[in-house]
Amino acid sequence: MSQRASGYERKERDLYETPEWVTEALLPHLRPLEIIWEPACATGKMVRVLEKVATVWACDIEPSEGYVYADFLGPTPRVDVDQISAVITNPPYEFATEFCQRALDRTQHLGGLVAMLLRTDFDHAKTRGHLFAKHRAFSKKVVLTKRIKWFEDSKGQPSFNHAWFIWDWRHIGAPTLAYGP
């Protein structure tokens, strides 16, 4: 099955900022958290929503005003990773698998949580089975029933469906499926 083109040029470094409603859809599915690390914050749209429920440390590989530079996949940035209780982000698509793995590595020792906004079929690939069916912390998939409109001036309907994938190192049992707006 082919996927249709969006009609837009691809953004450098996959800079697609997450509309507020998308992050709001995640909040009811989170346990109480103290410090969230948002490592791909861009201009902070997701940060502003997450700040309603916890303290947020935000950075990006292309820092904007108010946010610091950090390459999440590079050497450990200047944040105290021993204090974070979650990593929550909309990772660059081409590095999504690496973002998931790095976030899981950085939250395991604290019994932390990871939430990644990804295409709904991200868990279908055999090469990513270690992150889902075979991963003890994978706890929930929250399918968004409304498609994300990434640009205000978009013409037509968005092409892809998305979901929040949640790993919780405190989770026990099989993962669950939920639906958001």
Number of C-alpha atoms within 10 A of each C-alpha: 3 4 7 9 9 14 9 9 7 10 8 8 13 13 18 17 17 21 15 14 13 21 20 16 17 23 14 8 16 14 10 10 14 13 19 25 25 23 26 27 28 23 19 21 14 25 27 14 18 22 13 11 16 17 15 22 19 24 26 19 18 16 17 14 8 9 17 18 16 20 14 19 15 9 8 12 15 9 13 9 16 10 14 21 22 29 26 28 26 23 24 18 17 10 12 16 17 15 22 21 14 15 25 24 11 20 22 18 10 15 15 24 28 28 26 21 26 22 16 17 11 17 17 11 9 8 9 13 13 13 17 22 14 10 13 18 25 27 22 21 23 22 22 21 12 14 15 17 18 13 13 6 7 12 11 9 10 16 12 16 15 19 26 28 25 25 29 23 20 14 16 11 9 12 18 11 11 12 14 17 12
